[in-house]
Amino acid sequence: MIVVVNFGGQYAHLICKNIRELGVYSELIDPQDILFVIKQKKPKGIIFSGGPQSVNDEAFLVSNKVIKYCKKKKIRILGICYGHQLLAKLFGGIITESKRPEYGKCQLKILENNPIFDRLEKTEQVWMSHRDEVIKLPTSARVIAETRSCKAAAVIFNDYFTGIQFHPEVKHTLNGMFILDNFLRICNCKKDWIVDKTINSITKKIKNTVGNDKVIIAVSGGVDSTVAAMLCHRVIKDNLICVFIDHQLLREQESTEVRELFQITLGFKNFHYFPTNVFIDKLKGVKKPEKKRKIIGLTFMEVFSNIIKRYYPDVKWLVQGTIYPDVVESRKKIKSHHNLIIPQGLSFRIVEPLRDLYKNEVRKLGKSLNIPDIVINRQPFPGPGLAIRIVGKITYKKIKIVRKADYILQEELKKSKCYKNIWQSYAGLLSSKTVGLKGDARCYGYTIVIRIVESINAMTADIVRVEWDILEKITSRITNEVKGITRVMIDLTTKPPGTIELE
């Protein structure tokens, strides 16, 4: 295995995910746990992630004991960005704020034929994101690559550890996966991580955990909750109760599709549907995005709790479709997350069969469980639903508008060749009105914003370059078929700096 030390960088999970994609199991750990973890689990290698802090802040430094232990036990270390600077600091180098910080694509010039650069050209495109840089190297270090602004872009420390200032884990470093794969080869890792093989261990753990108790799960029709439900149903059968709470903020026809999926396609006998208008009523007049999320989260807890108390009082376990990105975003308090909810006033024990998996791994499990492709390849849909795709106040009229506009968008995209490259696409509704002209009369209407992105695990996202004739047709249909819309715009913002959802 490979241990990825999370120093708070936005790409830490992406490093971990990519290592798994290359066939080696990896875990993300906190800096203070390094020595304990490596002594206990004996990894083949360690990767220090990037991070927002400076290595000159003593609070974030790792002890030299880690370096000495790794050298003794022949455990390789790869430092990325902050991790690179940390290695330099630990070996006695000097790091200061750069006069020319680098953000974005750069050309890397490789100076030495080192194993970390096997299969790469002498000049490579890499992705930089740093304000500090190593200005003086320790005597035990040597530079193996540079950029125009960064003379220590890649360094070998003490002939054993490697530091790179750029980010190989992002796709903008065109051959970054080769670098990570080379590190695995340097570490002599065995590529035996196969997601499909985890099904038996996960289901065995579920059975050993819940026994013959009643278990409940709130499902949405999304891949996470569906796979979690299928894994549980595989071993506890009708002891699993699936509850579908329709908060009336779903997409066109979605409620019907979810019911048909569980009752007909998957054959769940204990599936129960609960529609309610209480969510929209409580959102009346609310503008702030985080307040919307909190209201929806608290209301969900209230509704779910009341359902359980009334219909399923003997339930002891709650299954949640929590995956890695849910956990990291909630811990960082980027936003409130709907998957991390425990019903009020109820003493539940939690089962999270997918907690350690990434979205791409969950999809692979779904395929092995024979879940239909339409579900496996379903675009992510946020728990708060259309509430965070309507900027500002929510009304029934706005829900109807955005629902119809989104239906048109999806219908046209599915006809196109680019649909297979789309991670997430939706029509959002802006709060302001603009002037339009329909017929011979001026009118004021809302603006629809279209967002179409590609991603791997939602930690980062790029725009999908959709052909103009497709976008023109979508725009024409929305402005003509959706009453109250006078303008359609395209959102071309990547993540970061934007988020995938509007709110």
N, C-alpha and C positions, 0 to 999 in steps of 0.2 A: 504494500500500500504506500501511498504518498500522503503526507500530512501538509495541508495548506494552512499557514498561519495567517489569520485575518487581522490585519492592522487597520481595518476600517475603510479599505479601498472599495470603490463602487464595483470593481471587477473581481473581487475575491471569490465570489460564488462561480463566476464564469471560468476562472482557473480550475476550480474543483470539478466543474461540469465537464470541461474539456479533457481533463485527465481521465475521467471515467469514459468519455467518448473514445479515448485511445485504448481502452481495454484494461485500465488499472484502477482499482478502487482507491478513492481519495476521501478524506474527511477534512472539514473545516474546523479549526480550533482557535481559541483565544491565546494571545501571547503569553499570559501568565501560566498557561497549562503545558507549555512546550516540553519541559523536562519530564514531567509526570507522564505525558502521553507517549513520548518516544521511548521511555524506559519500559512502559507497559506494553505498547503495541509494536515496537521495533520496526518502524517504517524503513523502506529502502531509501527514501529521500524526503526532503523538506523543501517547501516553497514558501518564501516570505512574500506576502502580497504587497501591493501598493497601499497607500494610505494618505489621508489629508494633512497629517501632522508633520512636523519637522523632526529629524533625528537628533537635533540639538536640544530637544525637549527631553530631559532626563527621564521623565515619567514613562516614556514609551520605549526606552532602551531594553534590549534583551541582554541577559547576563552572558559574559564570556564563557561561563560554564557550559552553555549550550554548544558553543563552537568547539570547545575542548572535548566534550562528550561525543559530538558527531565525528570529529576527527578520529578519536579513539575507536569508535564503533564502525567506522567507515560508512557513515551516513552522509550522503551528498546534500548540499544546500544550493538552491537557486533563488537569488534575490531579485525581485522585480520592482522597479521604480523606487518607492520608499524602501523596499527590502534590499535593493542594491545599495542604496545609501547607508542603510543600517549595517550591512556587511563591511562597507568601507570604514564606517565609524568604529566598529568593533575591532578592526585590525589596525586602527590608529590613523586613518585618513582624516581629511578636513573637508567639511561640507558647508557651503554658504548659499545664500540666496543668489540665484543666477541673474546676471545683468541682461541675459537674453533667454528667458524661459521659453520652453517649447510646448506648444499645444497643437496637436493634429499630425498630419502626415509629414514624414521626414525621410530623407535618403540615408540609409546606414551603409557605411563603407567598412567592409570586413578586412581586417588587417592580418589575421592569422588563421590558418587552417586548423581550427579547433573542432573537436567532436560536437560541440553544441551547435555548430553551424553546418553540419553535414547536410548535403542536398540543397544548399543555398548558393545563390550567385554572389559574386564579389560585392555587388551593390544591391540592396534590398529596400523596399518600402516598409517603413515601420510606423507605429503610432506612439507619439510622445505626449505626455501630460505631466509636466513637472515645473516647479518654480525654483527648487533647490537643485544644486548639482555638486558633484565631487570635484573639488578644485586641486586637491593634493592627495595622491595615493600613498598608501603605506609602502614600505620598501619591499614587502613580500608580494606585491600585486603587479600585474602587467595588463596593459590595455590590449584588447583583441578586436575592438571595433569602435568607430567614432561616427559622429554626424558633423555637419558644418558648425553647429553651435555647441555641441557637447563632445569634448575630446575623450571622455571616459564613458562612452555609451555602452560598452561591454567590457568587463574586467574579470580576470582570474585571480582569486585570492589564495595565497599560500599553496598554489598548484593544485587546489582541491575544490574550492567553492567558486561559484560563478555568480556574478551580478550583472544585470542588464537594466539600463535606464528606461528602455521602451517597454511597451506592453505586447507580448506575443500572444496573449489570450484573446485579443480582439481581432476581428476579421480584417480590419484596416492594416494590420501587419500581415501582409499577403501570405507569407510562409511561416506564420507564427506557430501553427500546429506542428510543423517540422521541428521547430526549436523545442517545443514541449516534448515531442516524441523522442528527440535526441537526448533530452534530459532523462527520460525514462530508460533509454538504452544505457546511458552512462551509469544509471543506478542499478542496472541489471534486473529490472522489474519483469515479472512474469505477467503477461496480458491474459488474465483469467476472470476479469469482471464482466459478466454477462447478465444483463438485467432480467431476462426471462427466467433465469435459474433462481431468482429470489422469490418466485411465487410460492414455492413449497415452504420456504422458511418463514415467509410473512403469514401464510395461512395457518401454519403450525403454531406460530406465536399468538395469533388471534384466538385459536381454539384453546390453547393452554391458558390464555388470559381470561377469557369470558366464560369458559366452560359451557354450562347449559342455561346460562342467564339470558334474559331478554335484552336485546340490544336495539338502539334506535339511531337512525341517521336522517339528517335533513338533506334531501337531494335536490339538485337544480337542473339536471340534464347535462351538465358540463362534464368534461372528461375526468376531473379529479374526484368528484363525489360519486360518479358512476363506477369508476374503477374501484374506489374504496368500498362501495356497496357490493360489487361483484366479488371482491376478495372475501368479504365477510359472508356473503350468501353461499359461497363455495363450501364453507365449513359448518356454518350454523343454520343454514336453510331458513325455515320460517320463523326462527327465533329472531331474525332481523326484521325490524319494522322500518319501512321507508316512508318518510313524510315529505310531501311536496307542498310548500307554502307559496302560493301565488300572490305576490305583493302588488300585482297589477302594473308593474314597471318592466314587464318583459317585452320582447320583440314580437312582431307579428307572427301569429300562429304557434308561438313557442310553447304555450301552456298545453295545447293539444298534442304537440309533438313529444313533449316530455312524458305525458300520461301514456301515450301509445308505446313509447320506448320501454317503459318499465312494466306495463301491464300486458302488452302483447308480444313485443319483440324479445324481451328478456324474461318474461313469464314470472314476475314477482307477485306472489299472492298477497303479501302483506304490504301493499302500496296504498297510501291514502293521500287524497288531494284536499287542500284547504285554501280556497280563495278568500281574500279579504281586502277591503278598501281602507283599513285603518292606517296603513303606511302613508298613503297619499294625503289622508286627512291630517296626519301629524306633521307633514312636510309643508303644509299651507303657510305661505309667507316667508319661508326659510330661504335665504340666499347663499350663505356661506357653505362651501363644499364639505369641510370637515364636520360642520354641524349636521349636514344632511347624512353623512356616513354614520355619525354617532346616533342620530335619531333612528335610522334604519336598523343599526345594530342592536340598540336597546329595544326597539319595537319587535324585532325578530325574536329576541330573548323572551320578551313578554308573551308574544303569540305562541311561540314554541313551548314555553313553560306551561301555559294554560292548556294547550293541546295534550301535553304529556300528563298533567295532573288529572284531566278529565277522562282521557281515553286509555292511557297506558301507565297507570300508577305503579305497575310492578317492574318497570324498566330500570336496570341498574347501570347500564353502560351507554355512553354516547360516542358514536363514531364520527370523526371529522376528517375531511379530505385535505388536511393541511399538508402543504409541500414546502420545500426549502425556501423559495422566494417569499411565501407568506410570512414565514418566521422572521427572515432578515428585515423585511420592510417594516413589520410591526415593531421589531426591536429598535430600529432606527427612528421609529415614530414618523416615517415618511407619510403614512396615512393609517387610518384605522382599517383593520382587515376583517371582513365578514367571516372568514374561516376560523377565526380564533375567538369563538363565542361559547360561553357556558350558560345554559338557562338559569334564570334567577330562582332562588329559593329551593333548588333541587340538589341533592347530594349525588352527583354522578362521578363515575370513574371514566376517564377518557381513553379512547382507542384511536391512534393515528397511524394507520398502516402505511401511509405515503410520506410521512414527515421527513424522511431522509432522502427523498427522491426529487429529481428535477422533472419539469414538465415533459421533456422529451422521453425520459425514462418511464413516466407514467403512461405515456402513449404506447410505448413498447409493451408494457404489461397489458394494456387494454387489448392490443392485437392478439396477444397470447391467450387472453380470456375470451376471445371471439366476440368482443363487443363490436357492433357495426362501425364501418369506416366513417359514416356520417357523424358519429359521436366522437370517435378517436380524433378525427381531423376538424372537429368543431372549433371555431374560433373562440378564444377566451371571452367570457362575458362577465362583467363585474357583479358581485353580489348585490350592490345597491341598484343595479340595472340602469334604466334610462334616467334615473335621478341625477347621476353624475355625467350624463351626456346632454343634459339641459342646463345651460349656464343660468344661474339666478333662480328666481321663483319657479315653482312647478305648478302647473294647472293641468286639468284633464285635456284641455284644448292643445296644449304644448305636447303632451304625451302622444296624442293622436297624430300630431304633425310629424314629430320625430320618428315615430313608429312607421308611418307610411313612407317617409323619405328613406329610412334605413332599408325598408323592404325593397324599394326600387333599386337602391345601391347594390344590395346583395344579389338581386335578380340579374342585373347587368354584369356584375363582376363574375358571376358563375358562368356566364356565357363566354368570358374572355380566357385567353391562354395564361394570363398572369395570376389567375386565382390560386393556383397551386403554390405560388411564392408568397402568398399573403398570410401573415400571422394573425393580424387583426384589422378589421375594417368596419367603419360605422359612420353614420350621419349624426352629427351633434347639432344642437340648436343654440345659437347665441341669444343673448338677452335683449339686445338693441334692435330697433327697427330701422329700415332704410327705405328710401323712396323707390318705387318701381313704376312701370308703365305696362298696363294690360288693356288691350283694346285701344281706345282713345283716351282712357282716363288714368290719371296719376293715382297711385295707391301706396300705402305704407305696409310693409310686411316684414317678417322675420328673415334672418339669414341662417342657412344651413351650412355647416362646415363639414367637409368630408375628410376623414383621416384614414389612410391606408398605409400600414407599416409591415415590414418584415422583421422577424426576430427569431431567436432560438429559445430563450428562456425568460423573456420579458425584462431582463435586467438592463438590456440596451435594445434600441430599435432604430432601424433606418426606414426611410420612405420607400415605397414601391413605385417604380416609374411606369405608371399606367399610360397607355397610348391616349393621345389627345382626343381622337374621335370617340373613344369609350367615355372619357370624362365629359365630352360635349353632349353625348346622348343622355348620360346620367343627369347632367345639369338641366337639359331641356325637359326631361320627363318630370323631374322634381318641381321645377318652376311652373310646369303646365298642369301636373296632376295633383300636387299638394296645395291645398287652399291655404293662403296666408303666408306663402313664401315668395319673396321678390328677388332673392339673391342666393347664389351658391358659391362657396369658397373652398379652396383646397389647403389643407394644413400640411406644410412641408418641413415641419420641425422634427429633428431626430431626438432620441432619448439617450443620454442627456443632450441638451439642457431641458427639453420638455419631458413630460410624462406621456404615456400612451393615451390614457384617458384625459378628457378635458378638465375634470375636477378630481 
